[in-house]
Amino acid sequence: MKRPLTIITIALLTALILYACGSTIRTADTSLVTITIGEGQKTALLRAEKATPWSRLLYFLADAKLLPKAYAAIPQEVAVVVVTVSAPDMTAMVTVVPVAGLTEIAITVEVPNGMNRNFLVEGFDASSIVVYRGQASVDLRGDPVSLTINLASVADTLPPTFSGLTLVSNTSYTSMQLSWSAATDNVTPSANIVYFIYQAVTPDGEVYVAPSYTTAPGATAYEVAGLIPGNTYYFVVRARDATGNIDSNTVERSQAQPGLHVATTGDDTTGDGSSTSPFRTITQALSFPSGTNIFVSQGTYSSVVGGWPGSETFPLTLRTGTALFCTGLNYATVISGRGQPVTGVIMNDPNGSGSTLVDGCTIEAPSISDQSNSGIEDSGFSMTIRNTKVLGTFSGVSFGQTGIVLGGDSLVADTVIAGFSGGEGGSIGVTIGGGNVLVTRSTVSGNDDGISISGGTVTIEQSRITMHNTGIQGNGISVNGGIAVIRNNQIEFNTTGVFVSFASPTITSNTIRDNVNGVMVSGSAGTSPLLNSNSIYCNSNFDLDATSAMEPFDATNNSWDHEPPTIATPATTACPPGTDICYSGPIPDYANYTAAVPGGCGNNLNKF
């Protein structure tokens, strides 16, 4: 409950002497009005006298606290007092006085004499909301005047005035921008009004019990993110004032992500690519100009020799700017090249410039024996592959399968690459030969070799590289060229966790465990490879095999099986299984070591 506010306004009606240029005295017909604010009844008293040099002097002395002046306490919720004096024949006069933290205040204003001088006194809280208001009119004609103004606590029961949502526009594949004109309110300033956003997937489907989103105060736009590509969304926006009053407009705007739709129930002849009349094949959708979003519903999309209605033509070639969204839940949109004599399933247009996207799909690579083929290839141009499964045959039917082939500025995120295992070696989960490539938050599992890097600037991070142990090599990650950073990965259950040959990668902050060999450095890698701050332990043969390294390198700040690490060289005797560091030439610098497994793992053979 608000504490009562009393404003006592004393107006003394007289002729006022003004000073110009600091020395010249002239006379004007004005009044001095003093307003005292404090506790008491909700009233204000006006009293007037002629504004003479003497009355001005008294006011000056009182303001300087040399003469007594009536003061009273200010209610705690009042932060600012605004006095507005207006009349038809004068320019409105507004005086703003901050009072937060004060217990007393007196305001004096000079008002021209005349008829119907209206005095409006308002008290605002810290949020610029009016909490007290009172006003009255008085004639100032030179006679003493006394007037009482009744002040009222402002009880706001009116909602804001708001015309509703104006525009919805697409800002990305998964986001939309909503905009509107600012609402107004009888009490709350527009800058303090917040907006409730209600979202639905059907017309008039908004539920007004609770908003889907709430804006910051004063916002006139909002970006809604995390939308499902290809869906149509409906929105209503309502304004709420500081008291909690919400307007009740039902102005609804909708927007659909633009693009072409494909479904197993569609038809390439009669369909137009809309959500209600989709195409049957991705091939048909890709025949349209570049820059198209293609939304592929749940189902399997494949081809057969000779073709048939609904048969895809592989490889599916993505033109510049094309985004392929597989909208089936839990990777239930399957694009399969199984059993087909094709070289790949999806690739960038080799005559384009990339900037393509593959999202949410299951890609099944071709499975023709002894034929080199791939699941996805960026053709040397930028491609984003995210939230996708790229699957091989998981059996020994092919040699030279590759899940993903990268040579451009590409990104692989939140993706599974698995099953490229012919049993003969040579099938690889991911090969990287150039570009600026990032593989992040992904799982590379059960391939002959996991990731092979021969060129480019490459970062492999926050990923799980595991179960590469059936082929001739069985490397989790092999680095044979380029500039590679391998960090914050889980590398386990491979024949060799990380294999380095004639390259200088940075290998840091990884867990490399339960492989046959944790890290193997071979050939002339120079002195620049960095093997720092990793946990390398429980690898059945060696944690670090440097028997073929031609130069010493930095292997400091790692955690090994033992503390200190066990060191051996086959120059004197064969390195026994379970050795932390086995070397032939110059020994790596392994200073600042710790034990990842106190006591060591011992002979840790047959971890698979």
N, C-alpha and C positions, 0 to 999 in steps of 0.2 A: 504494500500500500504506500502511495506517495505521501511524503510529509507535506503539510500545507505550506503554501508559499504566499507571502504577503508582499505586495509591492505598493509602497506609499509614494504617491507622486504629488509633489508640492509645486504648484505653478504660481509664481508671483508676477502679476501682469503690470508692466510699466514700460516707459520708454527706455530703450537700451542705447548706451553710448559705446560705439565701436571704435577700435583703434586701427588706423590704416598706416602702413609703412613703419610701424613701431613708434611714431611720434604724433601724427595728426589725429585729432579727435573729431568724430562726426556722430550724428544722432540717427538711429533707425528704430522703427516701431517693432520691437521684438520682445519676447519674454524669456526668462530663465526658468526651465522646468527641471526640478530635481526629483529623482526617483530613488527611493530607498528600498532595498530588498532584504527581507528577513522572514522569520517565522511569525505566525499569527493567523488571524482569519484570512480567508481568500479575498482580500480587498486591496484597492489602491486608492490613495487620496491625492488629488491635485490641488495646489494652492498657487496663486499668481500674485506678483508685484512687479512694479516697473523696473526694467533693467537699467539701473543708473551706475555710475562709477562706484558708488558706495555698495550697492548690492553685489556688484561684481567683486569688489574687494572682500566682502563677507564670504562669498562663494569660494574665492581663492584661499582665504584663511581656513575655511572649513575643510577644503580639499587637502590642504597641507596639514590638517589635524591641529591647527592652532586655535580653532574654536570648536566647541562641541557640535557634533552632527549625529542625528539619530541613525543607529545601525541595528541590525538584528541578524540572526543566524540564517545562512542559505542552506536549503535542503541539499543533502549530499548528492542526489541524482542529477542536479542541475550543473551542467558544465559551462554553458554559454547563455548569456542573456542578450536578446536582441530587442531594441526599441525602435519602432517605425512610426514616424509622425507624417500624416498625409492630409491633403485637402485638395479640392478641385483647382484652387488658384495658387498652388505652391508645388514645388518639386518635393517628392517624398524624401524624408530624411531618415537614414538608417544608422543606428549606432549599435555596434557589436562589442560586447564586453566579455572576455573569458573570466569565469568565476570558479573554475574547478579548484577545489582545495581551500577556497576562501570561506570565511564565516560571515563576512560582512562586505557590503559594497553600496556605493551611492553613485548614481549616474546623473549628470547635468547636461541638458541640451538647450540650445538657443532656438526658439521657434518664432517665425513671423506671426504677428498678430493677425487675426481675421476670424471668419466664421467657420464653424464645423471642422475644427482641428481634431483629427482622429488619432488617438494614441493606442497603438497595438503593442503589447508587451508579451514576449514569448520566452519561455525557458526551455533550452534544449539539453538533452543528455549527451553522453560521450559519443553516441552513434548518430548524432545530428537528428535525433527524433524529438519532436515537440512533446514535452511532458506537462507543461502548463501554458495557458493562454488566457488573456483578458484584453478587452478593448472598450473604449468609450469615446464620445465626442464632446468637445467643449468649445464655446466661443471665447476667444481672447480679444477683449476690447478695451483693456486698460483698467478694468475694475477687478478687485480681489475676487477670486473664484475658488470654490472648494467643491470637489467632485469625488465620489467613491466609485471605483471600478471593481466589479466582481470578477475574480479569476477562477478558472475551472481547470481541474486536472483533465488532460486530454485522454479520452477513452476512444481508441481507434477501433472501429468496427467495420470500416469500409475496406474492401479489397482494392488492390491496385487496378488502374485502368490500363488494359493491355490488349493490343490487337492480335496477338498470337504469333505463331511461327510464320516466317515469311518465305524462307528458301531452304532447300536441302540440296546439297551438291556432293558429288564424289570427289574425294581427295586422294584415295589410293584404292588398291584392290579390296581392302578390308576396312575402310573408314569413310565417314561422311561428315560434312560440315553443315551445321545448322546455324541459321542466323535470323535475327528479328530486330525490330525497333524497340527502344527502351520504353518500359512501362513508367507511368507516373502514379503518384499516390497523394492522398490528402495530408499525410503526416510524414511518411518515410521518403527521403530523397531518392531519386532514381539510382544514384550511385550505391545505395544500400539495399536495393531490391535484388533478391535472388530468384532464380528460375528453376522450376521443376520440369524435367524432361521425361516424358512417358513414351516408351517404345513398344511396338507391336509388329507382328509379322502378317497380320490380316487387317483389312480395313475396319476401323472402329474397334479394334481389339485392345486398346489401351486400358489398363487397370489403374484407377486413380487412387487406390489405397496407399501406395507408396511409389515415389518416382524411381525411374530407372537410373537417372543421373541428376545431380544437383550442381548448379554452377556456382562460381564465385560471385560475390555481390557486384552488381553493376555490369555484369557480362552481357554482351549482345550477340555472342556467337559461342558455339561449343562444337568440338570435334568428337564424334562418337567412333571409337575404335573397336577392334576385335569382332567385326562383323563377318559373316560367312559369305564368301564371294558368290555372286550369282543370285542371291536372295533379294527380295524386295522388302523394304522396311518402312514402317509408318510411324510418325511422330506427332505428338502434341506437346506444346510448351506452355506452362502456366507461370504467372508471376506471384511471388509471395513477399509481403511487406515485413517490416521488422517485428510487428505485433504477431504475425503468424497468419494474417488474412491471405487467402489464396483466391485468385480470380478463377472463373469457371468456364473459360472459353474452350471450345472443342474444335478449333481450327486444326485440321490434320493435313500434313504434307507427307508425301511418300517419294521414295527414290529406289531405283533398281541399279545394281551394278551392270554397266553395259557389257555386251559380249554375245557370243554365240553359244547355244546349248546343244549338247549331244546326249542321247540316251539310247539304250538298247531297244526301247519301244518307239524310237524315232524313225524317220524316213528321209533318205537323201533326195528323193524326187519330189515329194509333196511337202516336206518340211521347209520352214523358212529360218530355222535356227533360233527361234524364240523359245522361251521357257514352256510355252503351251504347244508348240509345234517344232520339236527339236529335230536335228539331223540324226541319222543312224550312226555315222562314222566320224571319227576325228579327222580322217583324211578329207572329208567333205568340208568340214569347218576350216581346215588349214588352207583350202583353196581360195579363201578370201584374203584381202590385203593384209599386210603386216600391221602390227600394233593391236591385234584383236585379243580380247580375253575369251578363252574357251572353257566352258564349264561342262565337265563330263560326269554324268551321273553314275551311280553304282552299277556294276556289271563287268563283264569281260569283253575286251575289244581285241580281236586277233585277226589273223588272215589264214587263208588256205590256198594251196596251189590252184591256179586257174580262177580264183576269186568266186564270190557269190554275193548276193545282196547283203550288205553289212560287213563285208570283208575289208580290213584295213590294208593299206599299201605301205609297207615298211621300207626304209626307215621313215618315220614321221618327221618331217623337216619343219622346224620352227623358224619362221621369218623374224626379222628384226622387230623387237618389242612385243612378241607374242607371249602370253601368259597362259599356261595350261593348268587349270585347276581341276583336280579330281575330287568330287564332292561326296563320294560315298564314305560313310563313317568307317573308322578303323581300317583304312586302306582297302575298302571294298570295291574301289574302282581299279580294275586290273587291266593293264595294257601288256599283252603277251605276244612274244615272238617265238614261243616254244615250237619246235618242230619245223621251223620255216628256214629255207635257204637264203637268209638275209644277213646283212653285215651288221645291222643294228636296229634298235627299236626307236629311239628318239635321238635326233641330232640337230645342232644349229645349222642354219643355212650357210654353207661354205662361201656363198657370195654376199652374205649379209654383214651385219656388224654386231650381232648378239643382243645383249640386254634382254634375255629371255628368262622365263620362270617355269619351273616344274614343281607343283605343290600337291602333296597329299595322295600321290599315286602309288600303286604297286607296279613295278616294271619287271617283267620276266624276260630275261635275255634269251636270244636264240640258242638252240641246243643241237645244232648239226655237228656231228663228229668231225674233229680235225679241221674246223673252219674258224678262222679268227673273226670274232664278232664282239659286240659290246651292247650294254644296256642303254647307256646315255653317253653322248659325246658332244663337247662344246665347240668342236671344229675350230678351236683357236680364238673364239670370241666369248665375251662374258655371258655367263649363265648362272642362275641361282637355282639350286636343287635343295628343297627343304621339305621336311616332314614326309619323306618318301622312303619306300622300300625298293631296293634294286637287288633282284634275286637271280642267282645262277641256278644250275640244275641240281646241285648238291650230290652229284654222282659222276663217275668217271666216263663221261661220254664225249668230252670235248677237250681239245688242247688249244690254248690261246684265247679263252674267253676273258673279257674284262668287264667289270661292272660299270665303272665310270672312267671315261678318258677325258682329261683336262689339259688344255694348253693356253687358255685365255684367263682373263681376270675374273675368276669364278668363285662361287661360294657353295659349300656343301654344309648344310646345317640340319641337325635333328633327323638324320637319315640313317638307315640301316643298309649296309652293303654286305651280302652274305651269299655263300653257296657257290662261289666260282672256284670249283675244286674238281679238276679233271683226274686227279690222282697221278698224273704224269708230270706235274709241274707246269708252269707257264700260264696258269689262269690266275688273274690278279683282281683284287677288289677294286682298287683305284690306281690309275697311273697318271702321273703329273709330269709333263714335259716342258712347261713354260708358263708364262703369265704370273700374275699375283693371285695366289690361291689360298683360301682359308677353308680348312675342314674343322668343324667345331661341333661339339655335343652330339657326336655321331658314334655308331657302333659298326666296326669292320670285323667280321667274324667268319670263320670256317671257309676261308679261301686258301688256295695254294700259297699265295703271298698276299699280305694285307694291302699296304700302300707302298708304291714304288715311285721314288722321286728321282728324276734324271735332269731336271732343269727348272727354271723359274724361281720366284721368290715365294716360299711356301711356309705356311704355319699350320701345324696340326696341334689342336688343343682340346682339352676337356672331353676327350673321346676315349672309347674302350676298344683296344686292338687285341683280339684274342683268338685262340684256337686255329692258328695257321701252322699246322704241323703234319699235314698229310702229303705234301709235295716234296720235291727234291730239296728245295731250300727252306721253305716254311718261315720266312721272315715276317714279323709283325709290320715293321717299317724298314724299308731299305732306302738308303740315301747314296746315290751314285753321281750326283751333280746338283747344280743349283745352290740356292741359299735357303737353308731349312731351319725353322725353329720348331722344336718338338717340346711341348710343355703341358704340364698338368693333365697327363693322360694316365690311364690304367692299361698297362701292357703286360699281358699274362698268357700263359699256356701256348706259347709259340715255340717253334724250334729255336729261333733267335729273336729276341725282343726287338732290338734295333741293330741293323747291320749297316756299317758305314764303310764305304770304299771310295777312295780318291775324292773326298768331299769334306767339308768342314762345317757340320751343323752345330747348332746350339741345342743341347738336350738338357732340360732343366725341370725340376719339380715334378717329375713323373714317378709313378710306382711301377717298377719293373720286376716282376716276381713270377716264380713258378714256370719259367721257360727252361729250355735246355741250356742255352747261353743267354745271359741277360743282355749284354751289349758286346758287339764284336766290331773291332776296328781293323781294317785290312788295307794294305797298300799305303801309298803316300798321301796321307790326309793333311800333311803340314802340321804345324804346331797350334793352329787356331781352333780345332774342334773343342767344344766346351761340354763337359759332362759334369754338371754341378747341381747340388741340392736335390738329388734324386734319392729314392729309397730303392736299392737294388739288392734283392735278397731271395733266398730259397730257389735259386736257379740251379738245376741239378748238376750241370757240368761246371761252368764258371759264371760268376756275376759279371766280370769283365774279361773278355778274351782279347788281348792285345798282342797275341803271338805273331800276327802278320803286320802289325803297325810298324812303319818305317821311321817315325819320329815320336818323341815324347809329346804328351798333350795334357791339358788341364782336366783332372778328374777330382777336384777338391770339393769338400763340403758335402760329400755323399754319405748315406747310411748303408752299411754292408751287413753281411751275415755276422761278422765278428768284429771285435774291437780289441786290438787293432785288426785291420783286415789281414787275412791270410794271403801271403804272396808266394808265388812259385814261378819257376821258369823251366821249360823243357830242355834248356841248355845243360842242366845238371841231372834232372830227373823229370819224368812226366808229371804234369800238374794233376794232382788227384782230383776226382770229382768233388764238388763242394768248395773248391778254391775260390776265394773272392776275386783275386786279380792274378791272371796268368799272362806272362809276357815273355818275349824273346829278346827284343832290342831294348832301347832305352825305356826304363820303367816310367809309366805315367805318374804325374804328381797327384797323389791321393791324400794330401794333407787335410787337416780339420775333419777327420772322419768320425762317425758315430756308429753304433750298432743298431741296425733296424730290428734284429731279432736277438736279444741277449742270449748268449750261449751258442748261437749259430743254428742253421738248419741241418747241418751234417750232410750226409750223402742223400740227396733228395731226388733220386732217379724216378723215372716213370710217373711223372706228374699228370700225364694225359689220361 
